Amino acid sequence: MALLTWILTNFWALLLFLLVLLVGLRIAWRIRKYGATREEFSYILRRSPFYFVVLVFCFFALSPFLIMFLHTFKTDGDLYRRPQPFIFRQEPTIEHLDALFNNTAYLDFIRNSVVVGVAVVIITLALSLPAAYALARLTGRWGERAGILMFLVYLVPPTLLFIPMFRIVVLLGLKDSPMALIVVYPTFTVPFSMWLLQGFFKAVPPELEEAALVDGYNRVEAFLRVVLPLSLPGIISTVVFTFTLTLHEFIYGLVFIANTRQRTLSVGVPTELILGDVYFWQPLLAAALIIAIPVGLAYNLFLDSLVQGFTMGAVKG
């Protein structure tokens, strides 16, 4: 705790030191690679304003997350009395993290969200991959019209559907169970994923499948061995967005599940940490930040695949 307190109270000094260290290492690397010439120093000076502007924009982009991180360790007095979002005027505390993990079902929320998200992604891919491929290869205007018609299902707001959906969930005996969400979520993830994948499959030239058929593959083998590997960036994009949709959904999770320990993050966190007009800001910000970090890392890890996937989807086959 003493080390954490020292790091938090000297957070900005440490961050500035780290930034200066990285800049120095970058300059040292360039000098070692290209030599300590006048041209090299002139190039570094010319590029300095550009990198300074980039750093300013990065700071504004990261400011919400920095505030969330710092506020997690602030006491109530430091947070509410003449608040200073970037500095500590009282000694930092971890009591809010302790309350989040020990006084709420936050870990259960994470487990339920992961289980529901993974199950929905598997179901969505199993249904949308063959459907999107069939629509992409359907000749004439009917294929495009059918794809648009199915995508319109995704645009129907949940506020119009949760009552009939609730009746179905009750009849199936799935109320107060994550299985209710696993059954219901594909009703909007499948149309969205099918519409997204259709554009990716259209970008794959049909001549490649015809060549595979000539080589002795049947239609299913040509799809699995030729089309799917070429459409992998689009599939990754679909997986990421499908999982994100399940994390963000609120209406169905609130209506179908009343048992606190069976809820997902999007419902469990606000219902546990917002009581009337009382907001437990520090645990709320900590809960949001903890789940935002792996999601942000996943987006950055698959950034190239996401960009390539959208580029493929923009090509009209």
N, C-alpha and C positions, 0 to 999 in steps of 0.2 A: 504493500500500500504506500509505503514511503517513496518507493521508486516511481509509482504511478502519479503520486502527488507532485513530485519534482518535475516529471515530464509534462504534466498538464499545466502547471504554473509557469513553465518555461517553454510552452508549446510553440509560440511564434518565434522565439529566438532559435529554437531547434529547427523549425521549418525553414527559417531564413538561412541558417548554417547549412542545412542539407541542400537547399537550392544553390547557394554559392559554391558548395562542394561539387555538385553535379555540373554546373557551368564551367568550373575550373577544370574538371576532369575532361569535359568535352573539348575545351580549348587545348589542353595538353595533348589529347589524342590527335587532334588535327595537326598540331605543330610537330608531333613525332612522326606523323604519316607524311605530311607534305613539306616539312622543314620550316625553320624559323626565318622565313624570308619576308621581305617588305610586302610582297604581293599577298602573302598569307595573312599578315596582320591587317592589311588594308581590307581584305575580304571579310575578316572577322568583324571589323569596325562597321563595314557596310551592312552586314547582316544583323548587327546588334539591335537596331530599332525594330526590325521585324519580329525578332524573338521576344523583345520586351512587350510588344503589343499582344503577341500570342500568350505570354504569361499573364498579362492583365485579364484577357478573356478567360483563360483557364481558372484564374482566381475567382472571377464572378460565377463561372459554371460550378465550381466546387464549393462556393460559399454556403449554400444550403446544407450540404453534407458536413462541412466543418462545424456549422452551428449545431446541427443535430448531434454530432460527436461531443462537442464541448458541453452542451446543455445536459447531456446524459449524466454528467458528473457534477452538476451544480446543485447546491442546496436550494430549498424553497426560498429562503431569504435572498440569496444571490440572484435567483431567477426573477422574482417579482418586484423587488424593491430597486427602483432606478436601474433597470437591467442594462448590462453591457454585454452584448452577445459574444464578443471575441475574447474576453478576459475574465479571470476569476478574481473576485474581491473577497471571497471566503474560501476556506480550504475545501478542495474537491472531496466528493464522497461517492461510494459505490453502493449506497443503500438502495438507490432506485433500480440498479441492475439486480440486486438481491431480491427486491420486491417483485420484479418482473419474472424472474425464474422460479422463485419459491412461493409467491403468493398468487400467481396466476397460472393458467394452464398453457403458457406460451409454447412450451416444448411439444405439448399435444397438438397445438395448432399447426406447428411446423410439420410434425409427422403426418397429420391428416392432409395438409396441403400437398405434401410430396406424394403421398399415396394416391390421392385423387388426381393430381396432375399427371403422374406417370401412367396411371390406368387410362385416363382420358386420351393421352397422346397415343397410346397403343391402339385403342379403339378407333380413334380418328384416322390414323394412318391405314389401318386395316380396311376401313370403309372408303376413305377419300382417294387413296391411290388408284385402285381399279376404276372407280367412278370417274375421276379426273382424266385418266388415260382413255377411257371409252369416249368421253365427251370431246377430248382433244383430237381423236382420230375419226370422230363422226363427221362425215362429209356433208357439205351443204350448209345452209343457214340454221338447220335445226340444232346442230351441236352448240353453236354459240347462244342461241335462244334458250336452250335447255339449261346451259350453264348460268346465264343471267337469271333465269327463273328460280333456280335452286339457290343462287346467292341472295335473292330477295328474302328468303326465309331467315337469313342471318340478320336482316335489317328490322325484323319484327321486334319491338322492344319487350324485354322481360316483364315489364309491368302489365302487359296484356296477357301474358302466358302463365304467370306463376300460379294463378288460381286453378285452371284446368290441370296444369302440371302437378299441383299439390294433390288433387284428387287421384291422379294416376299413381303418385308416390304412395299415398295411403292405401290404395287398393293392392299395390304390390307388397305392402308391409315393410317399406324401406324408410319410413319416417324416423327421424333422429338417428340416421346412420349415414356415413360418408358414401355408402352405396347409392343413395338417392342422387347425390351429385354426379357420381360416375355414370349413372343412367341418363341423367338429364343434360349434362354439359355437352355431350356429343351432338345434341340437337342444334346447337349454334356453332360448335367448332368444326363439324363435318362440312356444312355448306361453305363456311369461310375457307377452310383448307382445300376443299375441292375446287373452288373458284381460283385460289392461288396456284394450286398445282397444275391446273389446266393450262395456264400460260407457260409454265415451265416445260410441260410435255410438248406443247406446240413448237417450242424452240428446238426440239430434237428433230432432225431431218428424218422423214419417213423412209428415205432411201437406206438408212442404216438398218432399220428393221427388215426391209426387203432383202438386203444382203444377208442378214442372219437367217431369214427363212430359206433363202437359196442354199445356205450352208448346212441346212438340215434341222435347224431349231424350229420348234413350234411357236405359236404366238406367245404363250406364257413364258417360255424360255427366252425368247427375244426381248420381252418386256423386262424380265428379271436381270438378264446379263448385258443388255445393251442400253435400254432406256433408263433404268434406275441408276446405274453408275453415273451416267451423264447428267442426270437430274439431281444428284446428291446435294449440291448447294441449295436448290429449291426445297428439297425435303428437310434439310437442316433449318432453313428459314421457317418452314411450316411448323416444325417441332417447337422452335423457340417461341413463336407467336401463339401457338396453341397452349403451351404451358403457361405463358404470361396471361392469356385470357382466363385460364382457370384460377390464377392467383388473384386477379382483379375482380372477379365476379362477386357481387354482394347480395343481390335480391334473392336468388334461389337459396344461397347458403343461409340467409337469415330466416327465410320462411320454412324451409324443409327441416332444419335442425334446430331444436330447442335445447338439447343437452350441451352444456358448455364444453365439455371435454371432447365432443365429437365435431366441433366446429373447425373451420379453416381460418387461416390468418386474416383474410379480408373482413371476416365477421367477428371472430373471437377477440381480436385486439381492441377494436373500438367499443364493443359491448362490455368488455372487462375493465377498460381504462377510461371510459367516459361515462360518468354517472350523473345524469341530468345535466346541470350546467357546470359540473366539476370536471375539469380536465387534468389528468395526471400526466403533465407534459413530458417530464423526463423519461418515465417508462414508455410512453407513446413514441417519443423520438428514438429511443434505443431499440424498440421493437421494429420500427420502420427501417432503421439503419442496418440492423443485423441481417434482415432479409434482403435489403437492397444491395448489399455488397456482393453476395454470390450471383445475383441476377445481373448486376453490372459486369462482373467478371465474365459471365457466360456470354453476354452480348459482345464484349471485347474479344473474347476467345474465338467466337465464330463470326467476327465482323467481316472478314473477307468472304466467307461463305454467304453471309446475308447480302452483301453488296452484289456478289456474283449471281445469287439467286434472283434478286430483283431485276438485275440486268437481263437475265434469261427470260424472266416473266414479261419484260417489256418488249421482247422480240416477238413479232407476230409471225407464226409459222404458216 
